[in-house]
Amino acid sequence: MAGGGRGSAGWARRAGTLLKSRRRNGWWLLLYGLLGAVVGGVVGRWLGAYWAPLGQTYATFGVGTPWTVNLAVVGFSLGAWVHVNLVGLVGMVAGVAAWVRA
């Protein structure tokens, strides 16, 4: 029985190490913050119909016109922008807080 105890303790240590390494990864922070901002932005647009300041876009970051590459055979366009509203900002902060607590 004592051997089983040591084995389970070793598993707990390994699981704790995996969780710590996931928490330190900056990509997870970016994912949590982005997911919080997206959910908050959608909720902000929905609530903006009832109270305008919640759905109002306060800042826009990104590329105005997309970058286009035409290689005669294949072409692609790349562009991105972010519209920040009040609820989206709160969602981003909540996502980062969830990452910190995870």
Phi and psi restraints in degrees (range 20) as a CNS / XPLOR table:
assign (resid 1 and name C) (resid 2 and name N)
       (resid 2 and name CA) (resid 2 and name C) 1.0 -64.4 20.0 2
assign (resid 2 and name N) (resid 2 and name CA)
       (resid 2 and name C) (resid 3 and name N) 1.0 -34.2 20.0 2
assign (resid 2 and name C) (resid 3 and name N)
       (resid 3 and name CA) (resid 3 and name C) 1.0 -64.0 20.0 2
assign (resid 3 and name N) (resid 3 and name CA)
       (resid 3 and name C) (resid 4 and name N) 1.0 -37.7 20.0 2
assign (resid 3 and name C) (resid 4 and name N)
       (resid 4 and name CA) (resid 4 and name C) 1.0 -65.3 20.0 2
assign (resid 4 and name N) (resid 4 and name CA)
       (resid 4 and name C) (resid 5 and name N) 1.0 -34.3 20.0 2
assign (resid 4 and name C) (resid 5 and name N)
       (resid 5 and name CA) (resid 5 and name C) 1.0 -65.8 20.0 2
assign (resid 5 and name N) (resid 5 and name CA)
       (resid 5 and name C) (resid 6 and name N) 1.0 -41.9 20.0 2
assign (resid 5 and name C) (resid 6 and name N)
       (resid 6 and name CA) (resid 6 and name C) 1.0 -67.3 20.0 2
assign (resid 6 and name N) (resid 6 and name CA)
       (resid 6 and name C) (resid 7 and name N) 1.0 -36.8 20.0 2
assign (resid 6 and name C) (resid 7 and name N)
       (resid 7 and name CA) (resid 7 and name C) 1.0 -64.2 20.0 2
assign (resid 7 and name N) (resid 7 and name CA)
       (resid 7 and name C) (resid 8 and name N) 1.0 -42.3 20.0 2
assign (resid 7 and name C) (resid 8 and name N)
       (resid 8 and name CA) (resid 8 and name C) 1.0 -70.3 20.0 2
assign (resid 8 and name N) (resid 8 and name CA)
       (resid 8 and name C) (resid 9 and name N) 1.0 -33.8 20.0 2
assign (resid 8 and name C) (resid 9 and name N)
       (resid 9 and name CA) (resid 9 and name C) 1.0 -66.4 20.0 2
assign (resid 9 and name N) (resid 9 and name CA)
       (resid 9 and name C) (resid 10 and name N) 1.0 -38.2 20.0 2
assign (resid 9 and name C) (resid 10 and name N)
       (resid 10 and name CA) (resid 10 and name C) 1.0 -64.1 20.0 2
assign (resid 10 and name N) (resid 10 and name CA)
       (resid 10 and name C) (resid 11 and name N) 1.0 -38.8 20.0 2
assign (resid 10 and name C) (resid 11 and name N)
       (resid 11 and name CA) (resid 11 and name C) 1.0 -64.2 20.0 2
assign (resid 11 and name N) (resid 11 and name CA)
       (resid 11 and name C) (resid 12 and name N) 1.0 -40.9 20.0 2
assign (resid 11 and name C) (resid 12 and name N)
       (resid 12 and name CA) (resid 12 and name C) 1.0 -63.8 20.0 2
assign (resid 12 and name N) (resid 12 and name CA)
       (resid 12 and name C) (resid 13 and name N) 1.0 -39.6 20.0 2
assign (resid 12 and name C) (resid 13 and name N)
       (resid 13 and name CA) (resid 13 and name C) 1.0 -65.5 20.0 2
assign (resid 13 and name N) (resid 13 and name CA)
       (resid 13 and name C) (resid 14 and name N) 1.0 -42.1 20.0 2
assign (resid 13 and name C) (resid 14 and name N)
       (resid 14 and name CA) (resid 14 and name C) 1.0 -65.4 20.0 2
assign (resid 14 and name N) (resid 14 and name CA)
       (resid 14 and name C) (resid 15 and name N) 1.0 -41.7 20.0 2
assign (resid 14 and name C) (resid 15 and name N)
       (resid 15 and name CA) (resid 15 and name C) 1.0 -64.0 20.0 2
assign (resid 15 and name N) (resid 15 and name CA)
       (resid 15 and name C) (resid 16 and name N) 1.0 -40.1 20.0 2
assign (resid 15 and name C) (resid 16 and name N)
       (resid 16 and name CA) (resid 16 and name C) 1.0 -62.8 20.0 2
assign (resid 16 and name N) (resid 16 and name CA)
       (resid 16 and name C) (resid 17 and name N) 1.0 -38.4 20.0 2
assign (resid 16 and name C) (resid 17 and name N)
       (resid 17 and name CA) (resid 17 and name C) 1.0 -64.7 20.0 2
assign (resid 17 and name N) (resid 17 and name CA)
       (resid 17 and name C) (resid 18 and name N) 1.0 -41.0 20.0 2
assign (resid 17 and name C) (resid 18 and name N)
       (resid 18 and name CA) (resid 18 and name C) 1.0 -64.2 20.0 2
assign (resid 18 and name N) (resid 18 and name CA)
       (resid 18 and name C) (resid 19 and name N) 1.0 -41.4 20.0 2
assign (resid 18 and name C) (resid 19 and name N)
       (resid 19 and name CA) (resid 19 and name C) 1.0 -65.9 20.0 2
assign (resid 19 and name N) (resid 19 and name CA)
       (resid 19 and name C) (resid 20 and name N) 1.0 -39.7 20.0 2
assign (resid 19 and name C) (resid 20 and name N)
       (resid 20 and name CA) (resid 20 and name C) 1.0 -65.4 20.0 2
assign (resid 20 and name N) (resid 20 and name CA)
       (resid 20 and name C) (resid 21 and name N) 1.0 -41.0 20.0 2
assign (resid 20 and name C) (resid 21 and name N)
       (resid 21 and name CA) (resid 21 and name C) 1.0 -67.9 20.0 2
assign (resid 21 and name N) (resid 21 and name CA)
       (resid 21 and name C) (resid 22 and name N) 1.0 -33.9 20.0 2
assign (resid 21 and name C) (resid 22 and name N)
       (resid 22 and name CA) (resid 22 and name C) 1.0 -67.8 20.0 2
assign (resid 22 and name N) (resid 22 and name CA)
       (resid 22 and name C) (resid 23 and name N) 1.0 -37.7 20.0 2
assign (resid 22 and name C) (resid 23 and name N)
       (resid 23 and name CA) (resid 23 and name C) 1.0 -68.3 20.0 2
assign (resid 23 and name N) (resid 23 and name CA)
       (resid 23 and name C) (resid 24 and name N) 1.0 -33.9 20.0 2
assign (resid 23 and name C) (resid 24 and name N)
       (resid 24 and name CA) (resid 24 and name C) 1.0 -78.1 20.0 2
assign (resid 24 and name N) (resid 24 and name CA)
       (resid 24 and name C) (resid 25 and name N) 1.0 -13.4 20.0 2
assign (resid 24 and name C) (resid 25 and name N)
       (resid 25 and name CA) (resid 25 and name C) 1.0 -72.6 20.0 2
assign (resid 25 and name N) (resid 25 and name CA)
       (resid 25 and name C) (resid 26 and name N) 1.0 123.8 20.0 2
assign (resid 25 and name C) (resid 26 and name N)
       (resid 26 and name CA) (resid 26 and name C) 1.0 -66.9 20.0 2
assign (resid 26 and name N) (resid 26 and name CA)
       (resid 26 and name C) (resid 27 and name N) 1.0 -24.4 20.0 2
assign (resid 26 and name C) (resid 27 and name N)
       (resid 27 and name CA) (resid 27 and name C) 1.0 -65.5 20.0 2
assign (resid 27 and name N) (resid 27 and name CA)
       (resid 27 and name C) (resid 28 and name N) 1.0 -35.7 20.0 2
assign (resid 27 and name C) (resid 28 and name N)
       (resid 28 and name CA) (resid 28 and name C) 1.0 -66.4 20.0 2
assign (resid 28 and name N) (resid 28 and name CA)
       (resid 28 and name C) (resid 29 and name N) 1.0 -38.7 20.0 2
assign (resid 28 and name C) (resid 29 and name N)
       (resid 29 and name CA) (resid 29 and name C) 1.0 -61.1 20.0 2
assign (resid 29 and name N) (resid 29 and name CA)
       (resid 29 and name C) (resid 30 and name N) 1.0 -45.6 20.0 2
assign (resid 29 and name C) (resid 30 and name N)
       (resid 30 and name CA) (resid 30 and name C) 1.0 -61.9 20.0 2
assign (resid 30 and name N) (resid 30 and name CA)
       (resid 30 and name C) (resid 31 and name N) 1.0 -42.7 20.0 2
assign (resid 30 and name C) (resid 31 and name N)
       (resid 31 and name CA) (resid 31 and name C) 1.0 -63.9 20.0 2
assign (resid 31 and name N) (resid 31 and name CA)
       (resid 31 and name C) (resid 32 and name N) 1.0 -45.9 20.0 2
assign (resid 31 and name C) (resid 32 and name N)
       (resid 32 and name CA) (resid 32 and name C) 1.0 -62.9 20.0 2
assign (resid 32 and name N) (resid 32 and name CA)
       (resid 32 and name C) (resid 33 and name N) 1.0 -44.8 20.0 2
assign (resid 32 and name C) (resid 33 and name N)
       (resid 33 and name CA) (resid 33 and name C) 1.0 -64.6 20.0 2
assign (resid 33 and name N) (resid 33 and name CA)
       (resid 33 and name C) (resid 34 and name N) 1.0 -42.8 20.0 2
assign (resid 33 and name C) (resid 34 and name N)
       (resid 34 and name CA) (resid 34 and name C) 1.0 -67.1 20.0 2
assign (resid 34 and name N) (resid 34 and name CA)
       (resid 34 and name C) (resid 35 and name N) 1.0 -42.3 20.0 2
assign (resid 34 and name C) (resid 35 and name N)
       (resid 35 and name CA) (resid 35 and name C) 1.0 -64.3 20.0 2
assign (resid 35 and name N) (resid 35 and name CA)
       (resid 35 and name C) (resid 36 and name N) 1.0 -41.1 20.0 2
assign (resid 35 and name C) (resid 36 and name N)
       (resid 36 and name CA) (resid 36 and name C) 1.0 -63.4 20.0 2
assign (resid 36 and name N) (resid 36 and name CA)
       (resid 36 and name C) (resid 37 and name N) 1.0 -39.2 20.0 2
assign (resid 36 and name C) (resid 37 and name N)
       (resid 37 and name CA) (resid 37 and name C) 1.0 -67.9 20.0 2
assign (resid 37 and name N) (resid 37 and name CA)
       (resid 37 and name C) (resid 38 and name N) 1.0 -39.2 20.0 2
assign (resid 37 and name C) (resid 38 and name N)
       (resid 38 and name CA) (resid 38 and name C) 1.0 -66.6 20.0 2
assign (resid 38 and name N) (resid 38 and name CA)
       (resid 38 and name C) (resid 39 and name N) 1.0 -48.3 20.0 2
assign (resid 38 and name C) (resid 39 and name N)
       (resid 39 and name CA) (resid 39 and name C) 1.0 -63.1 20.0 2
assign (resid 39 and name N) (resid 39 and name CA)
       (resid 39 and name C) (resid 40 and name N) 1.0 -43.5 20.0 2
assign (resid 39 and name C) (resid 40 and name N)
       (resid 40 and name CA) (resid 40 and name C) 1.0 -63.5 20.0 2
assign (resid 40 and name N) (resid 40 and name CA)
       (resid 40 and name C) (resid 41 and name N) 1.0 -38.4 20.0 2
assign (resid 40 and name C) (resid 41 and name N)
       (resid 41 and name CA) (resid 41 and name C) 1.0 -64.7 20.0 2
assign (resid 41 and name N) (resid 41 and name CA)
       (resid 41 and name C) (resid 42 and name N) 1.0 -40.8 20.0 2
assign (resid 41 and name C) (resid 42 and name N)
       (resid 42 and name CA) (resid 42 and name C) 1.0 -66.5 20.0 2
assign (resid 42 and name N) (resid 42 and name CA)
       (resid 42 and name C) (resid 43 and name N) 1.0 -44.8 20.0 2
assign (resid 42 and name C) (resid 43 and name N)
       (resid 43 and name CA) (resid 43 and name C) 1.0 -64.1 20.0 2
assign (resid 43 and name N) (resid 43 and name CA)
       (resid 43 and name C) (resid 44 and name N) 1.0 -38.3 20.0 2
assign (resid 43 and name C) (resid 44 and name N)
       (resid 44 and name CA) (resid 44 and name C) 1.0 -63.3 20.0 2
assign (resid 44 and name N) (resid 44 and name CA)
       (resid 44 and name C) (resid 45 and name N) 1.0 -40.9 20.0 2
assign (resid 44 and name C) (resid 45 and name N)
       (resid 45 and name CA) (resid 45 and name C) 1.0 -65.7 20.0 2
assign (resid 45 and name N) (resid 45 and name CA)
       (resid 45 and name C) (resid 46 and name N) 1.0 -38.4 20.0 2
assign (resid 45 and name C) (resid 46 and name N)
       (resid 46 and name CA) (resid 46 and name C) 1.0 -66.8 20.0 2
assign (resid 46 and name N) (resid 46 and name CA)
       (resid 46 and name C) (resid 47 and name N) 1.0 -44.2 20.0 2
assign (resid 46 and name C) (resid 47 and name N)
       (resid 47 and name CA) (resid 47 and name C) 1.0 -75.3 20.0 2
assign (resid 47 and name N) (resid 47 and name CA)
       (resid 47 and name C) (resid 48 and name N) 1.0 -19.5 20.0 2
assign (resid 47 and name C) (resid 48 and name N)
       (resid 48 and name CA) (resid 48 and name C) 1.0 -63.0 20.0 2
assign (resid 48 and name N) (resid 48 and name CA)
       (resid 48 and name C) (resid 49 and name N) 1.0 -23.8 20.0 2
assign (resid 48 and name C) (resid 49 and name N)
       (resid 49 and name CA) (resid 49 and name C) 1.0 -68.6 20.0 2
assign (resid 49 and name N) (resid 49 and name CA)
       (resid 49 and name C) (resid 50 and name N) 1.0 -25.6 20.0 2
assign (resid 49 and name C) (resid 50 and name N)
       (resid 50 and name CA) (resid 50 and name C) 1.0 -96.9 20.0 2
assign (resid 50 and name N) (resid 50 and name CA)
       (resid 50 and name C) (resid 51 and name N) 1.0 -34.0 20.0 2
assign (resid 50 and name C) (resid 51 and name N)
       (resid 51 and name CA) (resid 51 and name C) 1.0 -144.2 20.0 2
assign (resid 51 and name N) (resid 51 and name CA)
       (resid 51 and name C) (resid 52 and name N) 1.0 107.5 20.0 2
assign (resid 51 and name C) (resid 52 and name N)
       (resid 52 and name CA) (resid 52 and name C) 1.0 -53.6 20.0 2
assign (resid 52 and name N) (resid 52 and name CA)
       (resid 52 and name C) (resid 53 and name N) 1.0 -40.2 20.0 2
assign (resid 52 and name C) (resid 53 and name N)
       (resid 53 and name CA) (resid 53 and name C) 1.0 -60.7 20.0 2
assign (resid 53 and name N) (resid 53 and name CA)
       (resid 53 and name C) (resid 54 and name N) 1.0 -23.6 20.0 2
assign (resid 53 and name C) (resid 54 and name N)
       (resid 54 and name CA) (resid 54 and name C) 1.0 -74.3 20.0 2
assign (resid 54 and name N) (resid 54 and name CA)
       (resid 54 and name C) (resid 55 and name N) 1.0 -31.0 20.0 2
assign (resid 54 and name C) (resid 55 and name N)
       (resid 55 and name CA) (resid 55 and name C) 1.0 -97.9 20.0 2
assign (resid 55 and name N) (resid 55 and name CA)
       (resid 55 and name C) (resid 56 and name N) 1.0 -5.5 20.0 2
assign (resid 55 and name C) (resid 56 and name N)
       (resid 56 and name CA) (resid 56 and name C) 1.0 -70.0 20.0 2
assign (resid 56 and name N) (resid 56 and name CA)
       (resid 56 and name C) (resid 57 and name N) 1.0 135.0 20.0 2
assign (resid 56 and name C) (resid 57 and name N)
       (resid 57 and name CA) (resid 57 and name C) 1.0 -80.8 20.0 2
assign (resid 57 and name N) (resid 57 and name CA)
       (resid 57 and name C) (resid 58 and name N) 1.0 120.7 20.0 2
assign (resid 57 and name C) (resid 58 and name N)
       (resid 58 and name CA) (resid 58 and name C) 1.0 -93.3 20.0 2
assign (resid 58 and name N) (resid 58 and name CA)
       (resid 58 and name C) (resid 59 and name N) 1.0 -28.2 20.0 2
assign (resid 58 and name C) (resid 59 and name N)
       (resid 59 and name CA) (resid 59 and name C) 1.0 -152.4 20.0 2
assign (resid 59 and name N) (resid 59 and name CA)
       (resid 59 and name C) (resid 60 and name N) 1.0 147.0 20.0 2
assign (resid 59 and name C) (resid 60 and name N)
       (resid 60 and name CA) (resid 60 and name C) 1.0 -128.1 20.0 2
assign (resid 60 and name N) (resid 60 and name CA)
       (resid 60 and name C) (resid 61 and name N) 1.0 127.0 20.0 2
assign (resid 60 and name C) (resid 61 and name N)
       (resid 61 and name CA) (resid 61 and name C) 1.0 -120.0 20.0 2
assign (resid 61 and name N) (resid 61 and name CA)
       (resid 61 and name C) (resid 62 and name N) 1.0 140.6 20.0 2
assign (resid 61 and name C) (resid 62 and name N)
       (resid 62 and name CA) (resid 62 and name C) 1.0 144.2 20.0 2
assign (resid 62 and name N) (resid 62 and name CA)
       (resid 62 and name C) (resid 63 and name N) 1.0 -161.4 20.0 2
assign (resid 62 and name C) (resid 63 and name N)
       (resid 63 and name CA) (resid 63 and name C) 1.0 -100.7 20.0 2
assign (resid 63 and name N) (resid 63 and name CA)
       (resid 63 and name C) (resid 64 and name N) 1.0 127.0 20.0 2
assign (resid 63 and name C) (resid 64 and name N)
       (resid 64 and name CA) (resid 64 and name C) 1.0 -65.6 20.0 2
assign (resid 64 and name N) (resid 64 and name CA)
       (resid 64 and name C) (resid 65 and name N) 1.0 -49.5 20.0 2
assign (resid 64 and name C) (resid 65 and name N)
       (resid 65 and name CA) (resid 65 and name C) 1.0 -117.7 20.0 2
assign (resid 65 and name N) (resid 65 and name CA)
       (resid 65 and name C) (resid 66 and name N) 1.0 141.2 20.0 2
assign (resid 65 and name C) (resid 66 and name N)
       (resid 66 and name CA) (resid 66 and name C) 1.0 -69.1 20.0 2
assign (resid 66 and name N) (resid 66 and name CA)
       (resid 66 and name C) (resid 67 and name N) 1.0 150.6 20.0 2
assign (resid 66 and name C) (resid 67 and name N)
       (resid 67 and name CA) (resid 67 and name C) 1.0 -79.9 20.0 2
assign (resid 67 and name N) (resid 67 and name CA)
       (resid 67 and name C) (resid 68 and name N) 1.0 131.2 20.0 2
assign (resid 67 and name C) (resid 68 and name N)
       (resid 68 and name CA) (resid 68 and name C) 1.0 -119.2 20.0 2
assign (resid 68 and name N) (resid 68 and name CA)
       (resid 68 and name C) (resid 69 and name N) 1.0 134.2 20.0 2
assign (resid 68 and name C) (resid 69 and name N)
       (resid 69 and name CA) (resid 69 and name C) 1.0 -120.9 20.0 2
assign (resid 69 and name N) (resid 69 and name CA)
       (resid 69 and name C) (resid 70 and name N) 1.0 123.1 20.0 2
assign (resid 69 and name C) (resid 70 and name N)
       (resid 70 and name CA) (resid 70 and name C) 1.0 -117.7 20.0 2
assign (resid 70 and name N) (resid 70 and name CA)
       (resid 70 and name C) (resid 71 and name N) 1.0 113.4 20.0 2
assign (resid 70 and name C) (resid 71 and name N)
       (resid 71 and name CA) (resid 71 and name C) 1.0 -107.0 20.0 2
assign (resid 71 and name N) (resid 71 and name CA)
       (resid 71 and name C) (resid 72 and name N) 1.0 26.2 20.0 2
assign (resid 71 and name C) (resid 72 and name N)
       (resid 72 and name CA) (resid 72 and name C) 1.0 69.8 20.0 2
assign (resid 72 and name N) (resid 72 and name CA)
       (resid 72 and name C) (resid 73 and name N) 1.0 -42.7 20.0 2
assign (resid 72 and name C) (resid 73 and name N)
       (resid 73 and name CA) (resid 73 and name C) 1.0 -97.0 20.0 2
assign (resid 73 and name N) (resid 73 and name CA)
       (resid 73 and name C) (resid 74 and name N) 1.0 -37.6 20.0 2
assign (resid 73 and name C) (resid 74 and name N)
       (resid 74 and name CA) (resid 74 and name C) 1.0 -139.2 20.0 2
assign (resid 74 and name N) (resid 74 and name CA)
       (resid 74 and name C) (resid 75 and name N) 1.0 148.3 20.0 2
assign (resid 74 and name C) (resid 75 and name N)
       (resid 75 and name CA) (resid 75 and name C) 1.0 -145.4 20.0 2
assign (resid 75 and name N) (resid 75 and name CA)
       (resid 75 and name C) (resid 76 and name N) 1.0 157.5 20.0 2
assign (resid 75 and name C) (resid 76 and name N)
       (resid 76 and name CA) (resid 76 and name C) 1.0 -151.8 20.0 2
assign (resid 76 and name N) (resid 76 and name CA)
       (resid 76 and name C) (resid 77 and name N) 1.0 159.2 20.0 2
assign (resid 76 and name C) (resid 77 and name N)
       (resid 77 and name CA) (resid 77 and name C) 1.0 -122.5 20.0 2
assign (resid 77 and name N) (resid 77 and name CA)
       (resid 77 and name C) (resid 78 and name N) 1.0 144.3 20.0 2
assign (resid 77 and name C) (resid 78 and name N)
       (resid 78 and name CA) (resid 78 and name C) 1.0 -133.9 20.0 2
assign (resid 78 and name N) (resid 78 and name CA)
       (resid 78 and name C) (resid 79 and name N) 1.0 125.8 20.0 2
assign (resid 78 and name C) (resid 79 and name N)
       (resid 79 and name CA) (resid 79 and name C) 1.0 -161.8 20.0 2
assign (resid 79 and name N) (resid 79 and name CA)
       (resid 79 and name C) (resid 80 and name N) 1.0 149.9 20.0 2
assign (resid 79 and name C) (resid 80 and name N)
       (resid 80 and name CA) (resid 80 and name C) 1.0 -153.3 20.0 2
assign (resid 80 and name N) (resid 80 and name CA)
       (resid 80 and name C) (resid 81 and name N) 1.0 151.6 20.0 2
assign (resid 80 and name C) (resid 81 and name N)
       (resid 81 and name CA) (resid 81 and name C) 1.0 -153.6 20.0 2
assign (resid 81 and name N) (resid 81 and name CA)
       (resid 81 and name C) (resid 82 and name N) 1.0 159.2 20.0 2
assign (resid 81 and name C) (resid 82 and name N)
       (resid 82 and name CA) (resid 82 and name C) 1.0 -132.2 20.0 2
assign (resid 82 and name N) (resid 82 and name CA)
       (resid 82 and name C) (resid 83 and name N) 1.0 125.6 20.0 2
assign (resid 82 and name C) (resid 83 and name N)
       (resid 83 and name CA) (resid 83 and name C) 1.0 -103.0 20.0 2
assign (resid 83 and name N) (resid 83 and name CA)
       (resid 83 and name C) (resid 84 and name N) 1.0 121.5 20.0 2
assign (resid 83 and name C) (resid 84 and name N)
       (resid 84 and name CA) (resid 84 and name C) 1.0 -103.8 20.0 2
assign (resid 84 and name N) (resid 84 and name CA)
       (resid 84 and name C) (resid 85 and name N) 1.0 121.3 20.0 2
assign (resid 84 and name C) (resid 85 and name N)
       (resid 85 and name CA) (resid 85 and name C) 1.0 -115.7 20.0 2
assign (resid 85 and name N) (resid 85 and name CA)
       (resid 85 and name C) (resid 86 and name N) 1.0 175.7 20.0 2
assign (resid 85 and name C) (resid 86 and name N)
       (resid 86 and name CA) (resid 86 and name C) 1.0 -62.8 20.0 2
assign (resid 86 and name N) (resid 86 and name CA)
       (resid 86 and name C) (resid 87 and name N) 1.0 -45.6 20.0 2
assign (resid 86 and name C) (resid 87 and name N)
       (resid 87 and name CA) (resid 87 and name C) 1.0 -70.9 20.0 2
assign (resid 87 and name N) (resid 87 and name CA)
       (resid 87 and name C) (resid 88 and name N) 1.0 -32.3 20.0 2
assign (resid 87 and name C) (resid 88 and name N)
       (resid 88 and name CA) (resid 88 and name C) 1.0 -63.8 20.0 2
assign (resid 88 and name N) (resid 88 and name CA)
       (resid 88 and name C) (resid 89 and name N) 1.0 -38.7 20.0 2
assign (resid 88 and name C) (resid 89 and name N)
       (resid 89 and name CA) (resid 89 and name C) 1.0 -65.6 20.0 2
assign (resid 89 and name N) (resid 89 and name CA)
       (resid 89 and name C) (resid 90 and name N) 1.0 -42.3 20.0 2
assign (resid 89 and name C) (resid 90 and name N)
       (resid 90 and name CA) (resid 90 and name C) 1.0 -63.9 20.0 2
assign (resid 90 and name N) (resid 90 and name CA)
       (resid 90 and name C) (resid 91 and name N) 1.0 -40.2 20.0 2
assign (resid 90 and name C) (resid 91 and name N)
       (resid 91 and name CA) (resid 91 and name C) 1.0 -63.3 20.0 2
assign (resid 91 and name N) (resid 91 and name CA)
       (resid 91 and name C) (resid 92 and name N) 1.0 -38.1 20.0 2
assign (resid 91 and name C) (resid 92 and name N)
       (resid 92 and name CA) (resid 92 and name C) 1.0 -64.8 20.0 2
assign (resid 92 and name N) (resid 92 and name CA)
       (resid 92 and name C) (resid 93 and name N) 1.0 -43.8 20.0 2
assign (resid 92 and name C) (resid 93 and name N)
       (resid 93 and name CA) (resid 93 and name C) 1.0 -63.7 20.0 2
assign (resid 93 and name N) (resid 93 and name CA)
       (resid 93 and name C) (resid 94 and name N) 1.0 -39.7 20.0 2
assign (resid 93 and name C) (resid 94 and name N)
       (resid 94 and name CA) (resid 94 and name C) 1.0 -65.3 20.0 2
assign (resid 94 and name N) (resid 94 and name CA)
       (resid 94 and name C) (resid 95 and name N) 1.0 -37.7 20.0 2
assign (resid 94 and name C) (resid 95 and name N)
       (resid 95 and name CA) (resid 95 and name C) 1.0 -65.0 20.0 2
assign (resid 95 and name N) (resid 95 and name CA)
       (resid 95 and name C) (resid 96 and name N) 1.0 -42.5 20.0 2
assign (resid 95 and name C) (resid 96 and name N)
       (resid 96 and name CA) (resid 96 and name C) 1.0 -65.7 20.0 2
assign (resid 96 and name N) (resid 96 and name CA)
       (resid 96 and name C) (resid 97 and name N) 1.0 -39.2 20.0 2
assign (resid 96 and name C) (resid 97 and name N)
       (resid 97 and name CA) (resid 97 and name C) 1.0 -63.7 20.0 2
assign (resid 97 and name N) (resid 97 and name CA)
       (resid 97 and name C) (resid 98 and name N) 1.0 -38.0 20.0 2
assign (resid 97 and name C) (resid 98 and name N)
       (resid 98 and name CA) (resid 98 and name C) 1.0 -65.1 20.0 2
assign (resid 98 and name N) (resid 98 and name CA)
       (resid 98 and name C) (resid 99 and name N) 1.0 -37.5 20.0 2
assign (resid 98 and name C) (resid 99 and name N)
       (resid 99 and name CA) (resid 99 and name C) 1.0 -64.7 20.0 2
assign (resid 99 and name N) (resid 99 and name CA)
       (resid 99 and name C) (resid 100 and name N) 1.0 -41.2 20.0 2
assign (resid 99 and name C) (resid 100 and name N)
       (resid 100 and name CA) (resid 100 and name C) 1.0 -64.4 20.0 2
assign (resid 100 and name N) (resid 100 and name CA)
       (resid 100 and name C) (resid 101 and name N) 1.0 -38.8 20.0 2
assign (resid 100 and name C) (resid 101 and name N)
       (resid 101 and name CA) (resid 101 and name C) 1.0 -77.3 20.0 2
assign (resid 101 and name N) (resid 101 and name CA)
       (resid 101 and name C) (resid 102 and name N) 1.0 -20.1 20.0 2
